[in-house]
Amino acid sequence: MTESRSPFTRRRFLGGAAAAGALSVLPPGLVQALAAPATPGSLADVKHVVVLMQENRSFDHYYGTMSGVRGFGDRTAVTMPNGQDVFHQPSAARAEGHLLPFRINTTQVDGQDDEYLPHDWSDQHQAIDAGRCDRWIAAKGEMTMGYLTEQDIPFHRALADAFTLCDHYHCSVQGPTTPNRVYLFSGTIDAAGRAGGPGNENPADYQPVYSWQTYPEFLEQQQVSWKVYANNEVGDDSAHPWVGDYGDNPLWLFHAYHDPANAALAQKASVTPWQPDSGLGKDPAHVLSSFIADCAQGTLPEVSWVVAPTGYCEHPSSRPLNGAVYTQEVLKALWSNQELWSSTVLLINYDENDGMFDHVPPPMPPAGATDEYVAGLPIGLGARVPMTVISPWSKGGWVNSQVFDHTSVIRFIETWKHPDTPFPNISPWRRSICGDLTSCFDFTAADATPPTTLPAMPTRAIAPGDPGDPEQGLPAAAPPATGPTAVPAQLPGTRPARALPYQPLAAVALSADRQTLTTTFANQGTADVQLAAYRADGQSDGPWRYDVPAGGSVSDVWHIQAYGGGRYDIAVHGPNRFLWQFAGDAAGAGAGVEITASYTATPRLQLVMTNASAAPVTVTWTANHYRGDGPWTYSIPAGGSVTDSWNLLAFDGWFDLSATLDTDPAFLRRFTGHAENGSPSSTG
């Protein structure tokens, strides 16, 4: 944005050259917080968890160009049958047949006030297409490919740079807002329909339809204090966007909160009669007055949910700018009480992706998984959405690439407050595949000093046409007439990365009669992981998913003669940019050659090259990334094998290597991923 247009100043919120001036207008408690010493601790030092769920943004849409995350620079994106990666989304309206992601440049268009895109149960499933992720434009329209940069959402980016961003956090449902918010508050949508479900679509706001137990009720049983903070004026009314809750408090949908016998429960849940619009909603301190008061008085409960009105919630028709104004007020309330902030975790996530494109296929459950299918379709996981983990124990610009969803928020609270009494609504499959967020923290390295790098935001909401409106008079955002010719550049650089609890592997073995190929998926880690096998040979069937237990393995058999004439090309994808690819021809000279990879200490990647054929072969290894040297060649005698161990320490555990044969052009083995050693690293 130009200086004259921008409502943000160039000085920094709480920092930079204007730090002293910023401090002068903040409460004394915040001045004390800036000088707070770092203290080691543990999960037990957490006293409060605050959850702020915003609306309808995908990870790529907000963070695809951010350095060090799995964004537009992802070299392991799924390849479609036409040979292009999923960034090249098919578009029948384009002469080139596809549209790449394009920037919604808010200095040139009114990109803060976009119309929402389709995001219902049917079109979300259509876009993700069982994990092929190739029908985003067909399901959503071309605006699905629009994204924002750090110039468009400076506060969001700076906050992620200051704390921890999760780049494998998914919404819970391939569906709209309410089902995803119901997952956040109850861990299920009642797929079996035993208590008013399945809740896979948006019911009418504020009308009770569900009867299963919510997580706040469970916390009540566990004697854990909680509260929902939502403005009590008007409700969901587009004519009053700055007050109410936009229908985003799903506890209104549960009968228990309407029972006169549960008046105290309803009060804590903000399920109370609506008051008239005060006219003060453009002041976020008014909307958040109850939360701010509890923070100041030290009466914040152990668990809090914060629900924003329409104008602050970041729904595509509601400006990210005003979402930042609202978030800034939440942070100021927490940071103004040093004792409170030094013991608080703030989780900022998004309920679903609206219609915004994301390129990473979500894990999905096996057929028949308990409480995971509605009408033959998987409930989730859905598209990636942002999750920023803000606390004294997650500071420093970290990225976490473990698989999470909205039930992970419940499980974090569960691990913290009642680890011996699990909340029963979360399905076994989600508990297996999705983590509990504890890997986002280092409880031995507390730092309760608020960051000094956040841009100063306005102190009041800015509606279209208001004085200082940065987009006044700009045209509406629209897809480019001439599409981009390259995938958007991701900012260079790495960022510190939390250690992950799984270490996937894959291997193939050709049968003696060369009719079948057995794939084995293994996991040297301590948590279950899902791998997905895609055909990379131009065929459109698949993908196939394999949930691999910690320390275990699963296998499958491919009938390569019946389906491919003996030729095969299988790409195995997993979290944290894992991609191992196996291509060959059962009738080729390389049919007797195989390469297996595994991890050893240091970290190292051990490669075993075996030649069961009657003639010697030469294996050539090429570094696709990370290393600048090579290639390397190995001569493997007939009936022999060669083992080598590659030290990955210099590359922080990252590798991307391809092996080819001198005697068989169809042969390819590619190994891409990260060797975990239980310690933090950096992104590749």
C-alpha positions, 0 to 999 in steps of 0.5 A: 500500500502507498503511504497515503492510502494505508491505514497502517503507519510504518512504525511498529506496534510496541516496537521499532523506532517508535517503541517508547511512544507506543509504551506511553499509551499502553497500560502499566502491566504491559510495560512490565511484560516487556521486561519479563525474564524468560523462565523454564517450565512445563505444560503445568505452567499453562493456566489459561487457553483462549481460542479465537476462531475466525472465518473462511480463509485457506492456508495458501490464500493467506500464507502461500508466499510466506518463507519457510512454510509449505506454500507455493514453493512446494516441490512435492505438490501432487501431479495431475494426470496431465503431468502438471501439478495442482497449482495449475488448476484446470479452467475450461475458460482459459486457452492454456487450459488452466489458471495459476494462483494470482495475487489479489493486490489490495493496493490496486483492487478492493481485495479486502471486500471479496464476495464469498465463494461456494463452500458447502458440503458438495462443492468442498468435496468436489474441489478436493476430489477425494484427494486429487485436488484438481477441481477447485475452479470447477467447484468454486470459480476462478477467484478460488486461486486468489491469494494475499501477500505480506503487503496485504495482511501485514499484521497476520504475517508479522504475528506468524513471524513472531510466534508459531504457524502450523502449516498442516492444520486442516479444518475438520469437515469438507463443508461449511462454517457451522459443521466445522465450528461444531467440531471445535466445540463438540468433536463430532457432527454425529455422523450416525444421526443419534442425537440430531445429526448428521450436522454436515450442513449449516442449520438455521442460526440460534435454533436448537437442533442437536442433543449430544454433549458439547465440550464445555459441558464435559469441562463442567463435569471435569470442574474446569472453568470456561466461558464463551465471549461473544457480543450480546447485541442483535445476533446475526444481522448484516445490517449490524455487522459490528455487533453480535456473533454472526451465528458463529457460536454453535452452542446456540444449536444445542438443546442443553443451552436452552433448558431453563434448568441450565441458566448458568450454563447458558450464561457462560455460553453466551446463549442469552437474549439479544440486546439492541445495537448500541452503535458502539461496535466499531470500537473493538474494545466495546465488543470485547469489553467482557473479555478485556475486563476479565483479563484486567481483573484476573478472572479469565477462566481456564478455557475461553472461546472468543467469537467475533461479530460479522465485520471482524470475523475475516469472512471474505466479505469482511476485511482482514484489516478489521480482523487484525483490529479485533485480534490486536485488541485481544492481544492487548487485553492479554498482554496488559496483565503480565501474570495472565499473559505469562500463563496463557496460550492463545490459539487463532484458527479459521473454521474453514477455507470458504472457497479458497484454493489450497494445494495440500490434500488432506488426510481422509479416513478409511472406509467404514471408520467410526463416525467419519462418513456421511452418505458415503462421503468422508467428513474430513479432513478438509482443506488446510486453514491457518493456525497461529499458536501464540504464547510465551512458549511458542515465540520465535517464528516457528513452523509446525508441520504435524497434522492437526484439525479442530479436534486438536484444540480439544485434545490440547486442553484434554492433555493439559487438564484431564489426560486420564479422562478423554473426551469421548466424542472424538473418533478413533481415527482422528485421535490416530492421525491428528496431533494434540498441538503439544508439539507446538511448544517448548515449555523449557523456554518461556518468553513472556515478552510481547513481540516488537514487530507487529504493525500498528493497526487502527484502533477502530474498524474501518468500513467501506467508505469510512474516512481512511478507507485504504480501498476507497474507489478501487475496483472489485477484485477479479481473476486476471484476463491473462493468467499468470505464467508461473507459480507465484514465488514464495519468499526465500529463507527458512524458519525454525521447525518443531520436531515431528513425531513420525518418520515415514518410509516406503519401498517397492518389490517386484514379484518373481513373475513380474506381474505384481508390485508390492508397496510397503509403507513404514513409520519409524516415528512415535505417532501414526501417520497417513501416507497416500499413493498416487498414480504418476503415470497419467491415469486418473484412478486413486489415490489410495491412503494408508494409515501407518502405525508408529513403529509399524508398516502396512503393505499393498499389491499393485497388479501392474501387468493387468493395469499398465502393461508392466509399467508403473509410476507411483508417488507416495505423499505424506506430511512435511513434504514427504514424496517417495516415487517409484517408476519402472517397467517390469519388462525393462533392464532395471526390473531386477534392480531395487533401492531401499532407504531408511533412517539412521542416527545423526541424521543419515539416510541409508540407501541399499542398492540391490541388483538381482539381474544378470548384468551389472548396472550403474546407478546415478544419483542426482540432488534435486535440491539442498545439495549443490554437488553431484551427481554420484554413480555406483556400479552394482555387479550382477547379483550384488548390492551396494550400501551407502549412508548419506549424512544429512546434518549439513542440510538440517535433515532435508534431502531430495535425491533421484536415482536413475539407471544407465540401462533402463530409462523407465527406472526412477527412484526419488526420495524427498523428505526430512530425517527427524532426530527428535530435535528442532530443525529448520525448514527446507 
